[in-house]
Amino acid sequence: MASTSPGLFVRQVRQEMSKVSWPSRRETLISVAMVFVLSIILGTYFLVVDKILAAGVSLIFG
């Protein structure tokens, strides 16, 4: 395994970070909103499915 000096490592990290395409504030807010909305939708869906399955099990086993 090749050894890299700390200075070379920092230069390489800065070089790679300059290539990164960061999202805009608007894109970030839209992504956050989508995550919250989908989390609420999926949480509600699984709550309903769980209640239906629990009712079915209670009917079967009394």
C-alpha positions in Angstrom: 0.0 0.0 0.0 1.4 3.3 -1.1 2.0 6.0 1.6 0.6 9.5 1.0 2.0 12.5 2.7 -0.6 14.6 4.6 0.0 17.6 2.4 -0.6 15.6 -0.8 -3.7 14.1 0.8 -5.1 17.6 1.6 -4.4 18.8 -2.0 -6.1 15.8 -3.5 -9.2 16.3 -1.2 -9.4 20.0 -2.2 -9.1 19.0 -5.9 -11.9 16.4 -5.6 -14.2 18.7 -3.6 -13.9 21.4 -6.3 -15.5 18.8 -8.7 -18.5 18.2 -6.5 -21.8 19.7 -7.7 -23.7 21.0 -4.7 -27.5 21.3 -4.8 -29.0 24.8 -4.6 -31.0 25.8 -1.5 -34.3 25.4 -3.5 -33.3 21.8 -4.6 -32.5 21.0 -1.0 -35.8 22.3 0.4 -37.7 20.4 -2.3 -35.9 17.2 -1.4 -36.6 17.7 2.3 -40.2 18.4 1.6 -40.5 15.2 -0.5 -38.9 13.1 2.2 -41.4 14.5 4.8 -44.4 14.0 2.6 -43.5 10.5 1.6 -42.7 9.6 5.2 -46.1 10.7 6.3 -47.8 8.9 3.4 -45.9 5.6 4.0 -46.4 5.9 7.8 -50.1 6.3 7.3 -50.2 3.4 4.9 -48.4 1.0 7.2 -50.5 2.1 10.2 -53.7 1.2 8.2 -52.2 -2.1 7.0 -51.2 -2.9 10.6 -54.6 -2.2 12.0 -56.3 -4.3 9.3 -53.9 -7.2 10.0 -54.4 -6.9 13.7 -58.2 -7.0 13.3 -57.8 -10.1 11.1 -55.6 -11.9 13.6 -58.0 -11.0 16.5 -60.9 -12.4 14.5 -59.0 -15.6 13.9 -57.7 -16.1 17.4 -60.4 -14.5 19.3 
